[in-house]
């Protein structure tokens, strides 16, 4: 069993080396007693704040960066349960009271659905109106997390994805719920074709379903469908509380059912890329970023990628796993000299 139905195994959470202290900017630094050249970490902090402020000059809102880096193996960083307490403790220190509005710059390939739900809930303890910015991608658990926003803003390069469930096994490898769905559809098609117009009797479906259970243990199938149901319930709860909260109850329920069914059951592959056009067709509350906002957001993600590969942020803790980078920048922030 995997602790992460959308991503990788759980990892510890910090920002940089434990040899340095955490500053209010989300990077770790030693405060110099005397004037001296800036360290690589201090230079990185200054540039991150500068790039964040470019976004904030357009949006006029504080910005929370949630960046999950790609690993050297090519897999993406993922939301894990330790992130919840870390995020809460960071925001308690940074935010006094409750914000009217907050932008969240999100970059992730997925993670644990329970974590995605809890992170979305925590943000609403600190801000009434939460908007998720997607410069490049917010897949799987990232998509679920985005359901807890009031609005999703996407660049031309931005994508979300189906909310598919994966289950890691020791002997069968990774099993995707969508793959099981596709097999079940194949079983139904086989039965229809054999029966034909004459309605011939066949037990081909029983035979093929038996093959499925032989390949994937019954309890594993049950676990996959349980986690999918949980994900569906989380998405429904978030959409009802936030994105569609202003709709009349009947209308709200109808839209949520369509959106969630499509995202959980409606796509043929986990890798399906949902851009802003498709997301609007799903009836999500989507806005396309302006050209300036897109460039500013993409530039920040690109810079975080660069810092990651330089080992300045997102510490590599072994086995190709890197910790995420969280950083809150208030609107009254002034770039340090």
C-alpha positions in Angstrom: 0.0 0.0 0.0 1.2 3.5 -0.7 0.7 6.3 1.7 0.3 8.5 -1.4 -2.5 7.4 -3.7 -1.6 10.2 -6.1 2.2 10.3 -5.8 5.3 9.1 -4.0 6.2 7.9 -0.5 6.0 10.3 2.5 9.1 12.4 3.2 10.3 14.8 5.8 9.5 18.5 5.3 12.0 21.4 5.6 13.1 24.1 3.3 16.9 23.9 3.3 19.7 22.6 5.5 19.0 22.2 9.2 22.3 24.0 9.7 20.5 27.3 9.1 17.6 29.1 10.7 14.2 29.7 9.2 13.4 33.3 8.3 10.1 35.0 7.7 10.6 34.6 3.9 10.5 30.8 3.9 14.2 30.4 3.1 16.7 29.5 5.8 19.5 32.0 6.5 22.0 33.1 9.1 21.6 36.7 10.0 25.0 38.4 9.4 26.5 40.4 12.2 28.6 42.4 9.8 28.4 43.5 6.2 29.6 40.7 4.0 28.8 39.2 0.6 25.4 37.6 0.2 25.3 33.8 0.3 23.7 31.8 -2.5 20.7 31.3 -0.2 20.3 35.0 0.5 20.6 35.8 -3.2 18.0 33.2 -4.0 15.7 34.7 -1.3 16.0 38.2 -2.8 15.3 37.0 -6.3 12.3 34.9 -5.2 10.8 37.9 -3.4 11.4 40.1 -6.4 9.7 37.6 -8.8 6.8 37.1 -6.4 6.3 40.9 -6.1 6.0 41.1 -9.9 3.0 38.8 -9.6 1.7 40.7 -6.6 2.0 44.0 -8.4 -0.5 42.7 -11.0 -2.8 40.8 -8.5 -2.7 43.2 -5.5 -2.9 40.2 -3.1 -0.5 38.4 -0.8 1.1 35.3 -2.3 1.7 31.8 -1.0 4.1 29.7 -3.0 3.6 26.0 -2.9 6.3 24.5 -5.1 6.8 20.7 -5.3 9.9 20.1 -7.4 10.5 17.5 -10.1 13.0 14.9 -9.0 16.1 13.7 -10.9 14.3 10.6 -11.8 11.7 12.7 -13.6 8.8 12.1 -11.2 7.2 15.1 -9.6 7.2 16.1 -6.0 4.0 15.3 -4.2 1.8 16.4 -1.4 2.4 14.4 1.8 0.7 14.4 5.2 3.6 16.1 7.0 3.0 19.2 4.8 -0.2 19.9 6.7 1.4 20.7 10.1 4.3 22.4 8.4 1.9 24.7 6.4 -0.2 25.5 9.5 2.8 26.4 11.7 4.2 28.6 9.0 1.0 30.5 8.4 0.3 31.0 12.1 3.7 32.8 12.4 3.2 34.8 9.2 -0.5 35.9 9.3 -2.1 37.9 12.0 -5.8 37.5 11.9 -7.6 36.5 8.7 -6.8 37.8 5.2 -9.6 39.0 2.9 -7.9 37.4 -0.1 -4.9 35.2 -0.8 -3.3 33.9 -4.0 -1.6 30.4 -4.0 0.9 29.7 -6.7 0.7 25.9 -7.0 3.1 23.6 -8.8 2.8 19.8 -8.2 2.3 16.5 -9.9 0.0 15.1 -7.2 0.2 13.5 -3.8 -2.0 12.2 -1.0 -5.7 13.2 -1.4 -6.2 13.5 2.4 -3.3 16.0 2.5 -4.8 18.0 -0.5 -8.1 18.3 1.3 -6.6 19.3 4.6 -4.2 21.9 3.1 -7.2 23.5 1.3 -9.1 23.6 4.5 -6.2 25.2 6.4 -5.8 28.0 3.9 -9.5 29.0 4.5 -8.7 29.4 8.2 -6.3 32.2 7.2 -8.1 33.8 4.1 -11.7 34.2 3.0 -11.1 34.3 -0.7 -8.4 31.9 -2.0 -7.4 31.8 -5.6 -5.1 29.1 -7.0 -2.6 30.2 -9.7 -1.5 27.4 -12.1 1.4 28.6 -14.3 2.4 25.1 -15.4 0.7 22.1 -13.7 -1.4 21.1 -10.7 -2.1 17.4 -11.3 -4.2 14.9 -9.4 -4.0 15.9 -5.7 -3.1 19.4 -6.9 -6.4 19.4 -8.9 -8.2 18.2 -5.8 -6.5 21.0 -3.7 -7.6 23.5 -6.4 -11.3 22.5 -5.8 -10.9 24.2 -2.5 -10.3 27.6 -4.1 -12.8 30.2 -5.1 -11.2 30.5 -8.5 -8.5 28.9 -10.6 -6.3 31.1 -12.8 -4.3 29.3 -15.5 -1.6 30.4 -17.9 -1.5 29.1 -21.5 0.9 26.5 -20.2 -1.2 25.6 -17.2 -2.9 22.3 -16.8 -4.9 20.3 -14.2 -5.7 16.6 -14.6 -8.2 13.8 -13.7 -8.3 12.9 -10.0 -7.2 9.3 -10.5 -6.2 6.9 -7.7 -3.1 4.8 -7.7 -2.2 1.9 -5.5 1.3 0.6 -5.1 1.7 -3.1 -4.6 4.9 -5.2 -3.9 4.2 -7.8 -6.6 1.9 -6.1 -9.1 3.5 -2.7 -9.3 1.4 0.4 -9.5 -2.3 0.0 -10.2 -4.4 2.9 -11.5 -8.2 3.1 -10.9 -8.6 4.4 -14.5 -6.9 1.2 -15.8 -9.4 -0.9 -13.9 -12.2 1.1 -15.4 -10.9 0.6 -18.9 -10.7 -3.1 -18.3 -14.3 -3.2 -17.0 -15.4 -1.3 -20.1 -13.6 -3.9 -22.3 -15.5 -6.6 -20.4 -18.9 -5.0 -21.2 -18.0 -4.5 -24.8 -17.0 -8.1 -25.2 -20.3 -9.2 -23.7 -22.3 -6.9 -26.0 -20.5 -8.1 -29.1 -21.0 -11.7 -28.3 -24.6 -11.3 -27.5 -25.2 -9.3 -30.6 -28.7 -8.6 -31.8 -29.8 -12.2 -31.2 -29.1 -12.0 -27.5 -26.9 -15.0 -27.3 -26.1 -16.2 -23.8 -22.5 -15.8 -22.6 -20.5 -15.9 -19.4 -17.5 -14.1 -20.9 -18.0 -11.3 -18.4 -17.7 -13.6 -15.5 -14.6 -15.2 -17.0 -12.9 -11.9 -17.7 -13.8 -10.5 -14.2 -12.3 -13.6 -12.7 -9.1 -12.9 -14.6 -9.1 -9.4 -13.2 -9.4 -10.6 -9.6 -6.6 -13.2 -10.3 -4.3 -10.4 -11.4 -5.4 -7.9 -8.7 -6.4 -9.2 -5.3 -10.0 -8.5 -4.3 -8.9 -6.5 -1.2 -6.6 -4.4 -3.4 -9.5 -3.6 -5.7 -11.6 -2.7 -2.7 -8.9 -0.4 -1.4 -8.7 1.4 -4.8 -12.4 2.0 -4.9 -12.5 3.1 -1.3 -9.8 5.7 -1.9 -11.6 6.8 -5.1 -14.8 7.3 -3.1 -13.0 9.3 -0.5 -11.4 11.5 -3.2 -14.9 12.1 -4.7 -16.3 13.0 -1.3 -13.4 15.5 -0.6 -13.9 17.1 -4.0 -17.7 17.5 -3.5 -17.2 19.0 0.0 -14.6 21.5 -1.2 -16.6 22.6 -4.3 -19.7 23.0 -2.2 -18.0 25.1 0.5 -16.0 27.4 -1.7 -16.1 27.5 -5.5 -19.8 27.0 -5.9 -20.9 28.3 -2.5 -23.0 31.2 -4.0 -25.2 28.9 -6.1 -28.6 27.8 -5.1 -28.5 24.3 -3.4 -30.1 22.4 -6.3 -28.0 24.1 -9.0 -24.9 23.7 -6.8 -25.5 20.0 -6.4 -26.1 19.4 -10.1 -22.9 21.2 -11.2 -20.8 19.5 -8.5 -22.0 16.1 -9.6 -21.1 16.7 -13.2 -17.7 18.2 -12.4 -16.6 15.5 -9.9 -17.9 12.6 -12.0 -16.0 13.9 -15.0 -12.8 14.4 -13.1 -12.9 11.1 -11.3 -14.5 8.8 -14.0 -14.6 10.7 -17.3 -11.1 10.5 -18.8 -9.4 7.6 -20.4 -5.9 8.2 -18.8 -4.4 9.6 -15.7 -2.1 11.7 -17.9 -4.9 13.6 -19.6 -4.0 17.3 -19.7 -6.9 19.7 -18.9 -6.2 23.2 -20.0 -8.2 26.3 -19.3 -10.6 25.7 -22.2 -11.4 22.1 -21.1 -11.6 23.2 -17.5 -14.2 25.8 -18.4 -16.2 23.2 -20.3 -16.2 21.2 -17.1 -17.9 24.2 -15.5 -15.1 25.0 -13.1 -14.6 28.6 -12.1 -11.6 29.3 -14.4 -10.0 32.5 -15.5 -7.1 32.8 -18.0 -4.1 34.8 -16.8 -3.2 37.9 -18.7 0.0 37.8 -20.7 1.9 39.7 -18.0 0.5 37.5 -15.2 1.4 34.4 -17.1 5.0 35.5 -17.8 5.5 36.6 -14.2 4.1 33.3 -12.8 6.1 31.1 -15.2 9.3 33.0 -14.6 9.0 32.3 -10.8 8.4 28.6 -11.4 11.3 28.4 -13.8 13.6 30.2 -11.3 12.5 27.7 -8.5 13.4 24.9 -10.9 16.8 26.4 -11.5 17.4 26.7 -7.7 16.3 23.1 -7.2 18.8 21.8 -9.7 21.5 23.9 -8.1 20.6 22.4 -4.7 19.9 25.8 -3.3 16.3 24.9 -2.3 14.3 21.7 -2.0 16.9 19.5 -0.3 17.5 16.1 -1.9 17.0 13.6 1.0 17.9 10.5 -0.9 16.4 8.1 -3.4 15.7 11.0 -5.8 13.2 12.6 -3.3 13.2 16.4 -2.7 11.3 18.3 -0.1 8.9 21.1 -1.3 9.3 24.8 -1.0 6.7 26.9 0.8 7.0 30.6 1.0 4.5 33.3 2.1 5.0 36.9 0.8 2.7 39.6 2.3 1.6 42.6 0.4 3.5 44.9 2.7 6.7 43.0 2.0 9.7 45.2 1.0 12.5 43.4 -0.7 15.5 43.2 1.6 18.7 45.1 0.6 
